[in-house]
Amino acid sequence: MTTVPLDPSEAERLSESLRPHYSDVLQYDRVLLTAHSHQAWPNVAKAGLLRSYEDAAEFVDDKWGRVLAVGARVRQGIVDRIGGRIEEVALGQNTHTLVFQFLSALDLKERPHLVTTTGEFHSLHRQLSRLRDTGVDVTFVEAQPVDTLAERLASAVRPKTAAVLCSTVLFETSARVPHLRAVVEAAHRHGAEVLLDAYHAFCTVPFRVEDLPDPVYYVAGGYKYAQWGEGCCFLRAPSDCHLEPVLTGWFADFAALAAPRDGRAVTFGQTPADRFAGSTFDPASHYRAAAVLDFHDREGLSVERLRALSLAQSARLLEGLEGLDVVTPAAPERRG
């Protein structure tokens, strides 16, 4: 999917129309160039946080029905942006926990091989490196050149591969990884799972679940371009998910909480999301995310619209850096 950048005058008009909604962060005299890490929050984020406090004050332990409804709003917002179904989306406080749940569900005794890249974010790179230290066979495919990365990942998959884990946009360069279908198809041929880390793409690079053949696991979060802040991440599992994570929380099967503790096997809820549910969490981040999602919807800030604005802004920066060695691709279709 190719998005045309907004022309400079249109980008300026859109930016000016949005400035009042970011007055809290704009009151400080600075220019933020940190969207690839910490995106600025709109003012409505504060209202979301206050609502979480007010619900806790009014309802105390009875707040959880409201909390779960807010979480459902966030999950629906995710589905609106990437496709799939709400019952496929599990929320978590960070992507590391969600990815480790995924890893804990793999049969690494029968399939002791994982494939990844040298360009993954620190949390995934560190975790896979630690697994390598314990004896898991991890292939780190060189991330550069990115134009052939998918094909080289595909070539690294073998019959004993349990999963391929890679980014859709590389965090160090903001380069999009092309030809991901080749990775997915190679993994499927060998019976391996696929997990795509889209944290540096979510809400700025359009993606739909149906773009790639299932099963594909998709993990991302709200800290960056989504403008939700910390503590609200998600994993999308395929509709026919059969994984049973070893790292599992008591939210994963509410129906079994009253079952006799007689040694029976652990069970999971009925939906793919249930399998990756955790345990008690601070819901303030969900309230904040829901408020921002509502704001984006009201203002018509779809992923495609945000993408067009982002490309216009990054093009302006690249023009100012002409002559310097910039690792981010200049071509709009190649950069995140």
Phi, psi and omega per residue, in radians:
M1 nan 2.169 -3.113
T2 -1.862 2.255 3.108
T3 -1.920 2.322 3.107
V4 -1.496 2.232 3.119
P5 -1.057 2.581 2.998
L6 -1.101 2.503 3.043
D7 -1.223 2.734 -3.013
P8 -0.930 -0.703 -3.110
S9 -1.196 -0.688 3.110
E10 -1.190 -0.691 3.094
A11 -1.080 -0.688 3.126
E12 -1.158 -0.719 3.132
R13 -1.118 -0.759 3.130
L14 -1.118 -0.756 -3.141
S15 -1.071 -0.753 -3.137
E16 -1.131 -0.653 -3.138
S17 -1.195 -0.425 -3.107
L18 -1.590 -0.329 -3.043
R19 -0.953 -0.731 3.130
P20 -1.052 -0.468 -3.127
H21 -1.370 -0.124 3.134
Y22 -2.129 0.474 -3.035
S23 -1.106 -0.512 -3.140
D24 -1.100 -0.785 -3.108
V25 -1.408 -0.445 -3.103
L26 -1.440 -0.122 3.128
Q27 -1.197 -0.263 3.118
Y28 -1.673 2.391 -3.005
D29 -1.396 1.584 -3.121
R30 -2.832 2.876 3.028
V31 -2.019 2.089 -3.115
L32 -1.547 2.206 3.069
L33 -2.147 0.633 -2.940
T34 -2.001 0.323 -3.059
A35 -1.064 -0.489 3.127
H36 -1.239 -0.186 3.049
S37 -2.104 -1.474 -3.099
H38 -1.902 1.841 3.080
Q39 -1.309 2.583 3.073
A40 -1.152 2.512 3.103
W41 -1.574 2.450 2.955
P42 -1.261 2.817 -3.090
N43 -1.003 -0.515 -3.087
V44 -1.112 -0.321 3.101
A45 -1.038 -0.647 3.115
K46 -1.105 -0.736 3.129
A47 -1.080 -0.660 3.090
G48 -1.095 -0.758 3.115
L49 -1.112 -0.718 3.123
L50 -1.145 -0.650 3.114
R51 -1.123 -0.664 3.115
S52 -1.101 -0.690 3.103
Y53 -1.152 -0.779 -3.106
E54 -1.117 -0.693 3.092
D55 -1.130 -0.697 3.119
A56 -1.148 -0.687 -3.135
A57 -1.186 -0.693 -3.072
E58 -1.396 -0.684 -2.976
F59 -1.928 -0.226 3.109
V60 0.886 -2.147 -3.072
D61 -1.273 -0.232 3.072
D62 -1.459 0.103 -3.127
K63 -1.253 -0.303 -2.908
W64 -1.149 -0.491 3.038
G65 -1.082 -0.726 3.083
R66 -1.195 -0.693 3.122
V67 -1.042 -0.801 -3.122
L68 -1.161 -0.564 3.078
A69 -1.168 -0.688 3.075
V70 -1.126 -0.736 3.086
G71 -1.058 -0.660 3.099
A72 -1.127 -0.627 3.077
R73 -1.097 -0.721 3.120
V74 -1.145 -0.779 -3.141
R75 -1.089 -0.684 3.095
Q76 -1.140 -0.669 3.084
G77 -1.085 -0.629 3.083
I78 -1.146 -0.805 3.126
V79 -1.076 -0.702 3.101
D80 -1.025 -0.504 -3.056
R81 -1.663 -0.468 -3.108
I82 -2.150 -0.109 -3.085
G83 1.538 -2.925 -3.070
G84 1.421 -2.809 -3.104
R85 -2.224 2.683 -3.055
I86 -1.075 -0.576 -3.120
E87 -1.281 -0.073 3.077
E88 -1.628 -0.108 -2.991
V89 -1.879 2.039 3.061
A90 -1.819 2.378 3.090
L91 -1.657 2.585 3.099
G92 -2.596 2.858 -3.081
Q93 -1.340 -0.398 3.055
N94 -2.744 2.808 -3.102
T95 -1.252 -0.459 -3.140
H96 -1.040 -0.818 3.132
T97 -1.086 -0.766 -3.135
L98 -1.109 -0.746 3.126
V99 -1.162 -0.675 3.136
F100 -1.189 -0.595 3.012
Q101 -1.035 -0.782 3.097
F102 -1.030 -0.852 -3.137
L103 -1.075 -0.647 -3.105
S104 -1.205 -0.261 3.135
A105 -1.586 -0.162 -3.114
L106 -1.386 2.562 3.089
D107 -1.542 1.449 -3.070
L108 -1.371 -0.126 3.012
K109 -1.327 -0.774 3.138
E110 -1.436 -0.554 -3.116
R111 -2.259 1.427 -3.004
P112 -1.504 0.449 -3.044
H113 -2.176 2.306 3.055
L114 -2.148 2.590 3.125
V115 -2.131 2.306 3.107
T116 -2.605 -2.927 3.138
T117 -2.138 2.900 3.055
T118 -1.398 -0.010 -3.071
G119 -1.873 0.306 -3.122
E120 -1.367 2.760 3.118
F121 -1.121 2.811 -2.989
H122 -0.959 -0.731 -3.055
S123 -1.096 -0.802 3.141
L124 -1.243 -0.743 -3.136
H125 -1.066 -0.758 -3.136
R126 -1.134 -0.776 -3.096
Q127 -1.126 -0.757 3.130
L128 -1.210 -0.594 3.071
S129 -1.130 -0.668 3.113
R130 -1.176 -0.691 3.073
L131 -1.094 -0.685 3.063
R132 -1.040 -0.706 3.133
D133 -1.074 -0.500 -3.113
T134 -1.552 -0.005 3.075
G135 2.014 -0.108 3.073
V136 -1.256 2.402 -3.140
D137 -1.453 1.875 -3.115
V138 -2.018 2.143 3.058
T139 -1.670 2.076 3.086
F140 -1.735 1.800 -3.134
V141 -1.406 2.294 -3.135
E142 -1.014 2.259 -3.036
A143 -1.271 -0.396 -3.126
Q144 -1.928 2.461 -0.004
P145 -1.359 2.449 -3.041
V146 -1.191 -0.450 -3.100
D147 -1.090 -0.449 3.141
T148 -1.962 0.165 -3.052
L149 -1.081 -0.798 -3.095
A150 -1.062 -0.747 -3.138
E151 -1.139 -0.650 3.128
R152 -1.264 -0.594 3.012
L153 -1.090 -0.787 -3.140
A154 -1.040 -0.694 -3.134
S155 -1.188 -0.403 -3.115
A156 -1.429 -0.216 -3.131
V157 -1.312 2.397 3.130
R158 -2.450 3.050 -3.045
P159 -0.989 -0.501 -3.126
K160 -1.636 0.190 3.114
T161 -1.335 2.228 3.099
A162 -1.508 -0.650 -3.084
A163 -2.833 2.698 2.952
V164 -1.952 2.279 -3.130
L165 -2.211 2.052 -3.103
C166 -2.665 2.806 3.135
S167 -1.486 2.723 3.002
T168 -1.597 -0.464 3.009
V169 -2.336 2.210 -3.104
L170 -1.297 2.289 -3.016
F171 -1.210 -0.531 -3.071
E172 -1.348 -0.522 -3.041
T173 -2.059 -0.224 -3.032
S174 1.069 0.469 3.089
A175 -1.548 2.340 3.054
R176 -1.285 2.509 3.084
V177 -1.626 1.940 -3.109
P178 -1.452 2.882 2.995
H179 1.119 0.628 -3.119
L180 -1.129 -0.379 3.087
R181 -1.016 -0.614 3.132
A182 -1.087 -0.666 3.107
V183 -1.154 -0.830 -3.104
V184 -1.073 -0.791 -3.104
E185 -1.163 -0.678 3.099
A186 -1.125 -0.746 3.113
A187 -1.086 -0.780 -3.122
H188 -1.106 -0.639 3.125
R189 -1.054 -0.541 -3.113
H190 -1.762 0.093 3.126
G191 1.306 0.367 -3.132
A192 -1.637 2.678 3.074
E193 -1.470 2.827 3.092
V194 -2.260 2.249 3.022
L195 -2.150 2.120 3.122
L196 -1.804 2.193 3.084
D197 -1.622 1.884 -3.069
A198 -1.931 0.407 -3.068
Y199 -1.015 -0.682 -3.100
H200 -1.566 0.238 3.090
A201 -2.180 -0.474 -3.020
F202 -1.031 2.203 3.138
C203 1.293 0.189 3.010
T204 -2.403 -0.321 3.032
V205 -2.153 1.997 -3.114
P206 -1.017 2.373 3.089
F207 -2.655 2.423 3.057
R208 -2.172 2.441 -3.127
V209 -0.933 -0.666 -3.088
E210 -1.263 -0.088 3.092
D211 -1.163 -0.427 -3.096
L212 -2.194 2.590 3.140
P213 -1.254 2.335 3.072
D214 -1.254 2.771 0.042
P215 -1.466 2.295 3.024
V216 -2.385 2.309 3.041
Y217 -1.707 2.440 -2.999
Y218 -2.326 2.128 -3.079
V219 -2.166 2.435 3.117
A220 -2.848 -3.032 -3.122
G221 -2.820 3.125 -2.986
G222 -1.732 -0.009 -3.015
Y223 -1.164 -0.497 -2.995
K224 -1.743 -1.995 -2.972
Y225 -1.149 -0.382 -3.133
A226 -1.239 -0.367 3.062
Q227 1.248 0.388 -3.118
W228 -1.493 -0.375 -3.016
G229 1.561 -2.959 -3.047
E230 -1.342 2.874 2.906
G231 1.424 0.150 -3.129
C232 -2.391 1.642 3.124
C233 -2.138 3.029 -3.102
F234 -2.653 2.735 2.992
L235 -2.222 2.209 3.030
R236 -1.697 2.147 3.112
A237 -1.860 2.591 3.134
P238 -1.142 2.764 -3.032
S239 -1.098 -0.484 -3.138
D240 -1.780 0.482 -3.099
C241 -0.961 2.287 -3.139
H242 -2.071 0.007 -3.074
L243 -1.168 2.545 3.110
E244 -2.210 1.604 -3.083
P245 -1.040 2.449 2.998
V246 -1.279 -0.685 3.038
L247 -1.406 1.767 -3.041
T248 -2.406 2.516 -3.119
G249 -1.879 2.940 -3.038
W250 -1.274 -0.176 3.032
F251 -1.323 -0.160 -3.011
A252 -1.301 -0.241 3.101
D253 -2.799 1.362 -3.125
F254 -1.028 -0.592 -3.066
A255 -1.131 -0.381 -3.072
A256 -1.674 0.032 -3.044
L257 -1.099 -0.527 -3.114
A258 -1.644 0.077 -3.117
A259 -1.200 2.610 3.111
P260 -1.023 2.492 3.105
R261 -1.619 1.299 -3.005
D262 -2.029 0.360 3.099
G263 1.584 0.055 3.133
R264 -1.145 2.737 -3.106
A265 -1.131 2.604 3.081
V266 -1.187 2.365 3.113
T267 -1.981 2.922 -3.136
F268 -2.190 2.769 3.107
G269 -1.117 -3.114 -2.971
Q270 -1.467 -0.295 -3.052
T271 -1.838 2.774 3.053
P272 -0.995 -0.667 -3.134
A273 -1.112 -0.608 -3.136
D274 -0.982 -0.618 -3.066
R275 -1.129 -0.390 -3.109
F276 -2.001 0.258 3.086
A277 -1.212 2.593 -3.103
G278 -1.809 -2.200 -3.114
S279 -2.482 -2.819 -3.044
T280 -0.939 2.368 -3.058
F281 -2.452 2.889 3.044
D282 -1.451 1.947 -3.037
P283 -1.386 -0.051 -3.083
A284 -0.976 -0.651 -3.122
S285 -1.135 -0.555 3.117
H286 -1.219 -0.715 3.081
Y287 -1.062 -0.748 3.134
R288 -1.103 -0.790 -3.134
A289 -1.106 -0.737 3.141
A290 -1.088 -0.700 3.121
A291 -1.115 -0.707 3.136
V292 -1.210 -0.695 3.086
L293 -1.049 -0.780 3.108
D294 -1.061 -0.725 3.112
F295 -1.085 -0.825 3.124
H296 -1.041 -0.734 3.140
D297 -1.135 -0.745 3.134
R298 -1.087 -0.672 -3.068
E299 -1.544 0.026 -3.134
G300 1.221 0.482 -3.112
L301 -1.551 1.218 3.064
S302 -1.218 2.944 3.093
V303 -1.038 -0.706 -3.126
E304 -1.122 -0.704 3.122
R305 -1.177 -0.766 3.101
L306 -1.115 -0.630 3.105
R307 -1.100 -0.809 -3.124
A308 -1.092 -0.686 3.103
L309 -1.196 -0.745 3.140
S310 -1.064 -0.742 3.128
L311 -1.114 -0.675 3.113
A312 -1.142 -0.723 -3.140
Q313 -1.173 -0.779 -3.124
S314 -1.212 -0.543 3.072
A315 -1.111 -0.687 3.109
R316 -1.098 -0.718 3.103
L317 -1.137 -0.762 -3.121
L318 -1.106 -0.630 3.094
E319 -1.078 -0.678 3.139
G320 -1.269 -0.290 -3.123
L321 -1.805 0.217 -3.110
E322 -0.987 2.334 -3.123
G323 1.700 -0.256 3.104
L324 -1.671 2.831 -3.136
D325 -1.483 1.646 -3.092
V326 -1.787 2.228 -3.076
V327 -1.446 -0.352 3.116
T328 -1.266 2.298 -3.121
P329 -1.033 2.464 3.120
A330 -1.369 -0.588 -3.111
A331 -1.176 2.217 -3.078
P332 -0.984 -0.678 -3.093
E333 -1.247 -0.207 -3.097
R334 -1.789 -0.193 -3.086
R335 -1.914 2.669 3.117
G336 -1.453 nan nan
